[in-house]
Amino acid sequence: MAIGYNYRHVNMPGPVVLKPGPGVFHSVTINKLGAKSTVVTVFDNTTAAGAIIGVVDTSFAVVTLEYDIAFQVGLTVSVDALSTADMTFAFL
């Protein structure tokens, strides 16, 4: 049996804890563009603070960005307050 990634659909502003504890951040897919110049920040933490894994401009393109990197504390994303982006995050 094949084992796949866990996922979480995010389509609203604010912080979202995707996973507490260590794991692997596989990818973010921007399904629908966000408002101009809005970003999502990905943290290695259980809050929207601390070590930043990456910052993604959600207004650039409908695209999947692969990271495949380990996180230690947790995986949290923080979406800009004005964003209208629709995203799917994949992780282990």
Secondary structure in CASP SS format (residue, H / E / C, confidence):
PFRMAT SS
TARGET T0000
AUTHOR 0000-0000-0000
METHOD secondary structure of the structure
MODEL  1
M C 1.00
A C 1.00
I C 1.00
G C 1.00
Y C 1.00
N E 1.00
Y E 1.00
R E 1.00
H E 1.00
V E 1.00
N C 1.00
M C 1.00
P C 1.00
G E 1.00
P E 1.00
V E 1.00
V E 1.00
L E 1.00
K E 1.00
P E 1.00
G C 1.00
P C 1.00
G E 1.00
V E 1.00
F E 1.00
H E 1.00
S E 1.00
V E 1.00
T E 1.00
I E 1.00
N E 1.00
K E 1.00
L C 1.00
G C 1.00
A C 1.00
K C 1.00
S C 1.00
T C 1.00
V E 1.00
V E 1.00
T E 1.00
V E 1.00
F E 1.00
D E 1.00
N C 1.00
T C 1.00
T C 1.00
A C 1.00
A C 1.00
G C 1.00
A C 1.00
I E 1.00
I E 1.00
G E 1.00
V E 1.00
V E 1.00
D E 1.00
T C 1.00
S C 1.00
F C 1.00
A C 1.00
V C 1.00
V C 1.00
T E 1.00
L E 1.00
E E 1.00
Y E 1.00
D E 1.00
I E 1.00
A E 1.00
F E 1.00
Q C 1.00
V C 1.00
G E 1.00
L E 1.00
T E 1.00
V E 1.00
S E 1.00
V E 1.00
D C 1.00
A C 1.00
L C 1.00
S C 1.00
T C 1.00
A C 1.00
D E 1.00
M E 1.00
T E 1.00
F E 1.00
A E 1.00
F E 1.00
L C 1.00
END
